[in-house]
Amino acid sequence: MISRPKYLSKIIPFIDTELIKVISGVRRSGKSFLLEAIRNHILAQHPEHHIIEINFEKLEFEPLLDYHALNNYLTDKIDAASPKKNYIFLDEIQEVTGFEKVINSLRVTYREQVDIFVTGSNAKLLSSELSTLIAGRYVEFDVYPFTFDEYLSAKKLHYPDISNTEAFMTYINDGGMPFIVAQNLLPEQRDNYLSDVYNSIILKDVIERNQIRDADLLKRIYRFAIGNVGRVFSSLSVVKFLKNEHVNTSVATVNNYIDAGVDAYFYIPVRKFNMEGKKLLKTQEKIYTVDHGLRQAILGRNEQDIELILENIVLLELKSRGYQVTVGSSNALEVDFIAEKVVKHQMEKLYIQVSYLLASAETAKREFASLEAISDSFPKYVLTLDPLLRGNDKGVRHLNLVDWLLGTFD
């Protein structure tokens, strides 16, 4: 099992509290392995405590998809007479209609006797249903596929001498789904596996969950969207594109289908922020994918679209570090990412431009100009794979992208 200490370090402080621990993310991103790591941590501290585990993707637990049956099963398993804590792990809980009623009932009935951990792959279901009954009584942790530092650590288990640059070039196509690197899959095996993951997401978390009838239309829309990650997304442009393909649809349908993909954690929308007016814009949203390896398996052109993929990688890195991310807009200039989070009651902010290479003075000038126009003192980075790092005296640093991902720059 590959350890994910940055997630464990966030979750461990909440163990043995009354808060329900909700671990959410796209299918196959490592939520089940994280549950196992939490379980092992608990057993290391309290070896005799009682643990109840259910994975709702396993056929043996199919009878428990009815929430009444699930509640009866759990109440029978809980040892209420013992002073020992009962730790309950419910994996892919969204498969159970009415699951929130069971969780709330356990919380009310047993309180200090149970500690509940759940995972799920549907944002809308988890947030809306849980917040209805237990608002303020749960804490959610978003889990993403491997960032590059996690991928590199796993890759070195198979190839101890691989360089950071070599590993990054394989990461561009592999993406971060843990199973890929853990099993050291070959490119053909990788693409077959990722295609299966994609189809599972589409079928279970989008089509079935939202009762979508036109699966072919949805797949066409998703191929268009995933092919244009990092570009301004327009539902009208999708409608026009499909019309040229002799497929009719509406802006409303495109919006609904994309929203369903966001709820399934497949897409990550990033809104534009007007830096002069200090407000979020209602239009010109960008869409990224939760794993660029899935894009490679579906479209097969990550190396061809390297600029878009590098942006996607940086966006995922920022999200995994806990930043809220927007795209900056100012007159004719654009900042790829504005990343913000509160650390120890202080606002931490980064401005980032991403480029493959600064092949010319003109390119360099354009990439630096957007950041140079910002007057505040927060860090500003131009991230590239360019071997020649250009200096700058206006508060903007040019960093090697791989070094930034690994945190190995001075």
N, C-alpha and C positions, 0 to 999 in steps of 0.2 A: 504494500500500500504506500502511495506517495503522500507524504505529509504536506499539509497546507497550513503552516503555522500562523500566517497572517489572519486567517479566518478563525482558527482556534483561539487565538489571543483575544479576539473580539467577543467570542461566545462564552469562554470559560468564566469570566466574571459574573455571568448571569445564571450559572448553574446553581441549583438550590435556592433560587428565588421563585416567587409566585408567578412571575411573568412567563407566559407561553413563548417558547423560542421557535420562531418561524424561519426556516431556511429556504429561500426561494431562488429560482433560476431555471434556465432552459434545460430540457432533458439532456442527460448524459454529461452535465457540466461538473459532476463530482459531488453532488449533494449526498448521495448514499455513502460514499467513502468518508465524507465529512462526519456524517452521523456515526459511522463506525469509529472514527478517531475520537469523537466525543465520548462514545461508550467506553472505549479503552481508557480514556482519561479518568472517567468516573470509577471504573473498576480498579484502576491503580490507586485511587484515593480511598475507595470504599469497596473492597473486594467482595463483601457479602451482601451488598445491597441488591434489591430486586429489580430486574430489568425486563420490560415487556416490549417486544419488537414486532412490528407488522409492516411488510412491504406490499402495498396494494397492487403492485404489478405482478405479484406471484399468484398463480392460479389457486393455490391452497387457501388463500384468504378471500377469494371471490364471494363466499357467503356473507362476508362482513361488509360488503359494499352498501348494504342497507344499514342506515345509521342506528336503528333500533338493535339490530344484531350486533353491531360493533360495540354499542354501549353495554349490552349484556355480557359480551365476551370480556371487555375490559374490567367491568365491575367484578366479574368472577375471578379474574387474574390478580386484581389488586389485593395485597395482603394488608387490610386495614387494621388488623389487630397488632401487627408488628410495629415497633418503633422505627424500623428501617424505612428509608425513603423508597418509593416506587418510581422508577424512571421509565417513562413511556416514550417510545420512538415510533412515529407514524410516518412512513415514507410514501410520497406521492398521494397526499391526503385528498387532493381535489377529485380523485376517483370516487369518493364517497359523497353522494348527494346528502346534504344536511349535516356534514361533518362538524360544522361549527356548534351545533346543538350538543353534540357529544362532548366536545372540548369544554364548553361552558359548564355543562353538567358536572364533569369531573372536577373542574376548578372549584365550583361551588360546594360540591359534596365532600371533597377530600382535602382541598386547600394545601396545607403543609405536608400532607402525606404523599403527594404526587409532584413530579417535575416532568413537564410535557415538552417534547421536541417534535416538530412536524416539518416535513419538506413538501414543496409543491411547485408545479410548473405552470401555474396560471395566475398572473398578477391580479387581474380583475376579480377572480373568484376569491382569492385569499384576502385581498384588501377589503372588498365590499362585504363579504360574508362575515369575516372575523370582526371587522369594525362595528358591525351591527350589534353584536352581543358582548364583545369583550374589548371595546374601545379603551385604550390606555392600559390594557392588561396583557399586551403582548409586545414583543420586540422582534423586528424582522432583519434578517441578514441576507443581502443579495450576493449570490455566488456566481462567478463568471468562469468560463473555461480558463485554462492556464494562461497567465501572462508569460512574457518571454523569460523572465527569471525563473519561474516555475518550470517552464518547458526545458530550459537549459539544464537545470538541476536533474530533471528526469532523463534528458538525452544523454547526459554524461554517465549515467548508470550503464548505458549500452556502449557508449563511445567516449571513454575517459579523456582521450586526447583531442577531441573535437574543439576547434576554436570557437570563440563567441560569434565571429562573423560567419563561419560555416554553419553553425547551428541556426543563426538568424535566417539565413537563406533557405534552410529547410522549413523553418517556422512559417515563412511567407506562404507556403503551400499547405503545410500540415495543419496550421491553425492550432488551437489549444485544447481540443477535446482530450481529456486525460487518457482515455483508452488507447488513442493513437500512439502516443509516445511510450506508455507503459508496456504495450505489447510490441513495440518496435515494428509497426506495420510497414510493409513496402507500399510504394505509391498506389499501385492498383488495389491492394487490400484496403489502404486508407480511403480511397475514393468510394469503394464499395460500402465500407462501414459508414462513412459520412452521408452517403446517399440514403442508406437505411435510416440513419438518425433523422435526416431531413424529412423523409417520408413519414416517419413516426410523429414528428412534431406537427406536420401538416395534417395528418389524419386524426390523431388523438386530441391535440391541443387546439387545433383551429377548426377543422371541418366538423368533427363530431361535437366538440364543445359548443360551437356556434350554429350547429344544424345547417351548414352551408350545403346547398344542393348542387351548385355548379362548380365542381372541383376543378375542372379543366380551366375555367376562367380564373379561378383563384391562383392556380399554378402559373398561368401566363402573367398575371399581375405581379406575382412574387419574383418571377425570373427577371422581369423588367426592373423591379425595385432593387433587387440584389445586384444587378448589373450596374446600377448607378449609385452605389453607396458613396457617400461623401459629396454628392452633387445635390443642389437644391431640388427637392421633390415636389412635383406638381401633379395632382390627380388628373387635372385636365390634360396634361401631356401624355399620361398613360392612356386616357380615353382616346386621344387622337392617334396614338401609336397603334392601339388595338383596332381602331377603325380601319387603318391602312392594312391591317392583317385580316380584314373582313370579320371582325369580332366586335359586336356592339355591347357597350356597357355604359354606366353613368358615373359621374363624379362621386355621388353618394355611395355607390357600391364599392368603388375603389377605396374610399375612405374607410368604410366599414371593414373591408378585408384587411387593410393595412393595420387598422386598430386591433383586429383579432391577432395579427402577427406580433404586435407590440405586447398584447396581453400574454402571449405564449413565450415571451422573452426572446423571440427570434429577431425582431428589429429593435433598434434603439433610436428613438427620435431625438434630435437635438435642435432646439429652437434658436432663432437669431435674436441677438441682443443689440439694440441701438445704443452705442456707447455715448452718443451725444445727448440723446433724449432720455437715457437711463431707463429704458423700458424694453420689455420683450415684444417682438414683432409677431403679429398674428399670422403672417404668411412667410414663405421662403424657409420653411423647415427643412433640415437635412435628415437623412435616414442612414443609419449604419447597421451592420449585421453583428450579432452576438459572437460569431466565430467566422473568421475569414477562411478557415479550412472548409466550412460548409459551402462557401461561395466557390472555392476551387473545385469541389466535387460536383457542383451543379453547372457551373459555367466553364471552368477549366482555363481561366486566363488571368490568374492573379499576377504572374510575372509581367504580363503585357500591361496590366492596369496598376503598375507598381505604386504610382502616386496615390491612388485611391486606397490601396491596401495599407500603405504606411500610415495614412490618416486613420484608417479603421483601427490599426494596432494601437496607435497613440490614444485614441478615444477609449478603447477597452482598458488600457493601462490606467488612465485617469479615473474611469469609473470604478475599477477594482481598488484604487487607492482611496475611494470614498468621496471624490469630488463631484459637485454639481457642475455640469458642463453646458456652455452655450457657444454659439458662433458669434464672433464680434463683427459688427457692421458700423462703419463710420465713413460718410460721404462715399467716395469711390473705392475706399479701401476695405479689406476684410481681414479679420484675424481668425485663423482656423479654429482655435479653441480658447475660451476663457474658462478657467477651472477655479472653483471656489469651494472652500470648506472651512468650518470653524474648528480650530485646534486650541484647546485650553482657553476657551473664551476669546480667542483672537482670530480674526479673519485671515485666512491664508489664500492667496490668489496667484495664479500663474497665467501668463499669456504665451501662447505657443503657435508658431508657424511650422508646418511640416512640408518638406520638399525632398525629392529623391536626391538630386544633385544640384549644386549651384553652378551650372555649366558655363555661365557667362556672367560678366559684370552686370548686364541688364537684368538677368534673373536674380542675382544677389540683391541688387538695388530694390527690386520689387518685393522680395520676401522680407527684407529688413525694414522697408518703408512703413508698412502697416504698424509695426511694433514701435518704431521710432516716433510715430505720431502720438503715442500714448504718454501722457505726462506724469502718471503716478509712479511710485517707486517699487512696485511689485516686480518680481522676476519676469523677464521676457526672454524667450528662447526661440532660436531657429534650429530645428532638428533636421539633420540630413544624414545620408550615407556617404557624403562627399569626404574623401580622404584628406582634402585640404580644408582646414578650418580657418575661416576668415575672421580677422579681428574686427571689433567695432567699438567705438568710443562714445556711443549714445545710449548706454545702458542695456544693450541687447547682446546676448551671448549666442554664439554659434557652437552647437554641441553635436557630437556624433550621436545619432539616434540610439544605437545599441548601448553606448555608455550611459545615456540618460535612462533607458529602460532598466538597466542593471544598477543604476545609482552609483556608478564608478567614476564620475567626473568630480573634479575639485570644486 
